[in-house]
Amino acid sequence: MPQDLRSLIRTALPDREFVLNLLASRIPLRVPRMQTYRAFGVHFDDIATTTIMLGTEVWAPEKLSVGPHTVIGRRCMIDCRSSSVPGFGVIIGRNVNITSQVALVAGKHKIQSPTFETGSARIVIGDYVWISLRAIVLGGVTIGEGAVITAGAIVTRDVDPYTIAGGVPAKPIGERARGLEYDIEYRPNWR
């Protein structure tokens, strides 16, 4: 996509996130969908090996960084809005599997603020992490390399490398084997 068109998309659209989430998340072919996410500001280390599946919403796309061989499942919500954090609000490593309907939320409102002030903290997801169905990861969390987050977990604190964490709030419940060497190659055209 020409650079001048990218600049137009980033600056001229009145509510570009609405347009991104209305249009890009519904493009049935993977390649044009991924190119649209990139045109709206998502940083991909290798767009050819990465997939964001249908129905996924990305808020503040310019603050999302995704590593190679990563798959983000259907109908996820990635909220990178993090006004107080310079750089990326959500950083996803390589060979990460984020299953469908996962929420990554970097921003929040401060509960004790009399003005309902917002705050935020970066989310960092290490290489080879697997986040299962309908898990929620809140701002300020780092999930270490090779960790697994079980279905429905709510992650409010850091998860150590190769730890299996689950529950509400998520706590360590096991260990994952080390020495992971796979590349995720799942790139369906119509999902």
N, C-alpha and C positions, 0 to 999 in steps of 0.2 A: 504494500500500500504506500503511495507517495507520502513523503514527509509533510508536505503542505496540507494534505487531507487529514493527517493525524493532528496537526496543529489546529485545524478548523474544528475537528471533533472535540479536542480538549478545551477549547476556549469559546466557541460560538454557540454550542447547544445550551439552552437555558437550564435544563436539568439533565445533564449528560448521564448521570447514574440511572435515572429513570429510563432513559432511552437504552442504555446498555442492558439493563435488567429486563426490559420489555422485549428487546429485539435479539441481542446476542445470545441470551440464554435459551432462545427458541429456534436458533438456526439448526436445522437437522443434520447438516454435514459438518464433521469435525474440523476440517481445515479452515473453511471460512469462519466458523465460530471462533476458533482459536485466534485467527488473524484479527477478528473484530475485538476480542478481549485485549489483544496487544495494541490495537489502534486506540483504544480507550485508556491505555496506560499501564496495563498489567505487565510486569517484567518477567520474562521467561528466560531461563538459562539456555534452554533448547526447546523451542516451540514444537519442533517436529516429533519429539518423544513424549510430549506432555498432553494430557487430556483434561478438559473441564467439561463434564457431561451436561446434558440438557437440564434446564430449570434452575441452575445454580445462580444465585445472586451474589454480586460483588459490589460492595460499597467502598468508595474511595479507591478505585482500581489502581491508581498510580502509587499506592502504598502497599501493594501486594507483590511479593517476589516468590516465584515458583521454580524449583529445581527440576532437572531433567528426569525423565522416566517416572513422573508423578501422575497419579490419577485422582481427580476430585470427582466424587460421585454425583448422582442426580439430586437435584433440589437441596443442595447445601446452601448455607448462608455464610458468607465471609465478609465480616464487617471490619474493615481496616481503618476506619475513622479513628484517628489518634492524633488529635491536634497538638498535644503536648509532647509527642514523641517525634524527634527528627528522623527522616529516612522512612524506611518501611515500617508499617504497623503490624503486618503479618509476614513472616518469613517461613517458607515451606522448603525443606531440603529435597534431596534427590531420592528416588525410589520410595516415595511416600504414597501410601494408599489411604485416602480419605473416603470412607464409605458414604453412601447416600444419607441425606438429611442431617448431616453434621453441621453444627453452628460454631464458628470461630468469631468471637466478639472481643475486639480490642478496646472499645470504648464503653463508658458507663456514666451514670449520674452518681454524684457523691451523696450518699444517703443522708448525712448530717448537714448538708449545705442548705442554708435558708433560701438561697436563690436557685436551687436545683442545678447547681454547677456541674459541668461535665468534667470527666477525667479520662485518662486512657493509659494503657501500658501495652507494650509490644508483646506479641505472641511469636515464639520461635519453635518450630517443629523440626527436629533433627532428621537425618537420613534414615531410611528404612523404617520409619514409624508407620504403624497401622492404627487408624482411628476408626472404630466400628460404628455401626448404625446408630443415628440419633444422639451421639455423644455431643457434649457442649464443652468448649474450651474457652475460658475467660481470660481477659487481658492480664499481662504480667506473668504468664506461664511459659516456661520452657519445657518441652517434652524431649528428653534425651534420645540419642540414636538408638534405633532398634526397639523402642518401647511400644507397647500395645495398650490402647485404651479400649475397654470393653464397651459393648452396646449400652446406651443409655447413661453412661457415666457423666458426671459433671466435674470437670477438672478445674480446680481453683488454686492449686499449688503445683510447683515444679514436679516433674516425673523423671526419676533417674534413668539413665540409659539401660536398655534391655529389661526394664521393669514392666510387668503387666499390672495395670491399674484399673480398678472398677469401683462402682458404687457412687453414692451421693452423700458427701463429696467423695471424689475418687481417692482411693488409698491403694497401696501396693498389695497385690494378691498373689503374685507369682513372679517368676523370672522367665525370660525368653532366651532361647539358645543364641549364642554369639557366633561370629564368623559368617554373617549373612553376605551372600555374594550375588544375588539375583538382580536383574534389571527388569522392571515392570514394562511389559511390551503391549499392554492392553490399550488399543486405540480403535475402538469401533467407530464406523462411519455414521451410524444412525442413532446414536445414544447421546 
